[in-house]
């Protein structure tokens, strides 16, 4: 139980609406797996940041539990800027989400640098998507 967060790369052709930033629909939800790039367990403040990004991009799911959010260079730049300017994200909480420690923030900063590399090296026919499950 708790907050599990995934960032995976997928083939754009596996989605009905690959140009959307939010609520992407798999052409075959039982087949599409994607390649795991990042996994976080109970990174509550990251969940809160990505939920805000999801809503700002037009997402409708109030709990942000399951919907897909496209992760692009601009989003990662915003995350990187927040982490370098304020050192922490706005606190977020939920049922069994856990708390963000300084150690988790250190790991997250390292992951943000890796996210930029992953995005820069994705083939043109792939993109990076985030989803959470709790």
Secondary structure, DSSP 8 states (H G I E B T S, - for coil): ---EEEEEEEEGGGBTTTT-SBS--BSSTTT---EEEEEEES-HHHHHHHHHHHHHTT---SS-SS--EEE-HHHHHHHHHHHHHTSS------TT-----HHHHHHHHHHHHHHHHHHHHS-TTEEEEEEEE-
